[in-house]
Amino acid sequence: MTVNSDFKAKLVAKEPLLGTFIKTPHPIIIEIMAHAGFDFLVIDAEHAPFDRTTIDMMLIAARAEGCPIIVRVPTSSPDWVLNILDAGAAGIMVPHVETAAQAQALAQSVTYGPGGRGFAGTSRAAEYARRPLAEHLARARDEVSLICQIEDPDGVINHAEIAAVDGVDALFIGRADLAVSHGYSDFFAPEVADMTTEILGNTDTATGLYCPPTEELGPLQAVGGSLFVVGSEHSLMTSGGLSLSQKFNAVRSAKETLK
């Protein structure tokens, strides 16, 4: 079993999985964060400055560290999906999925076959031609996870139909966009919490969401969530640095008071 297929097996089995967003386009970040104990990492190509070459370099680092990588794509165009999967990603996270038809098109784009993912036997995903064609075609879909983000009114209305699409492996709630798209400025408004609970409780597929580092995950897991992306390397660096500076400043202030 490969790293990617192991991740997908755990995802579809709804085992609790912990990851974080990566927003810095440099492979050293992957090397560092891969040692932090996360089950997976998410390259945020939607909101951070990643291009095809940068993502490729980060996936090389991830492969060396044995760390599964999901890429949140800025667009679900076939060229983006193809390049990311050929580079060896464990899957894609697609923002703003609103209908079952959209989900069906995405499922086709990550699957070899008529109208689907283009084949290249010399890609990293195909182990640079070391994997026989028949074997690669048979194993490829077991190594690719499709995660659909629910963050719009129509997505909420249609989330059960989206989850039921063959090939959709998880629903992922973006509470920030979910709140904004419904006219709320509070990401934890009761109405947003109700929608979140409903989607997390879907039984057709795994479900999960983004959480700030301070949020308790137990209640979210209790209502059905299993895929948790907590903070990013930016927020973790900020909180770690802030904690250190606050402790130092407290000691410095105490010494100055004694003068």
Stockholm file with secondary structure:
# STOCKHOLM 1.0

chainA/1-259         MTVNSDFKAKLVAKEPLLGTFIKTPHPIIIEIMAHAGFDFLVIDAEHAPFDRTTIDMMLIAARAEGCPIIVRVPTSSPDWVLNILDAGAAGIMVPHVETAAQAQALAQSVTYGPGGRGFAGTSRAAEYARRPLAEHLARARDEVSLICQIEDPDGVINHAEIAAVDGVDALFIGRADLAVSHGYSDFFAPEVADMTTEILGNTDTATGLYCPPTEELGPLQAVGGSLFVVGSEHSLMTSGGLSLSQKFNAVRSAKETLK
#=GR chainA/1-259 SS CCHHHHHHHHHHTTCCEEEEEECSCCHHHHHHHHTTTCSEEEEETTTSCCCHHHHHHHHHHHHHHTCCEEEECSCCCHHHHHHHHHTTCSEEEESCCCCHHHHHHHHHHTSBSTTSBCCCTTSTTTTTTTSCHHHHHHHGGGGCEEEEEECSHHHHHTHHHHHTSTTCCEEEECHHHHHHHTTCSCTTCHHHHHHHHHHHTCSSSEEEEEECTTSCSHHHHHTTCCEEEEEEHHHHHHHHHHHHHHHHHHHHHHHHHHC
#=GC SS_cons         CCHHHHHHHHHHTTCCEEEEEECSCCHHHHHHHHTTTCSEEEEETTTSCCCHHHHHHHHHHHHHHTCCEEEECSCCCHHHHHHHHHTTCSEEEESCCCCHHHHHHHHHHTSBSTTSBCCCTTSTTTTTTTSCHHHHHHHGGGGCEEEEEECSHHHHHTHHHHHTSTTCCEEEECHHHHHHHTTCSCTTCHHHHHHHHHHHTCSSSEEEEEECTTSCSHHHHHTTCCEEEEEEHHHHHHHHHHHHHHHHHHHHHHHHHHC
//
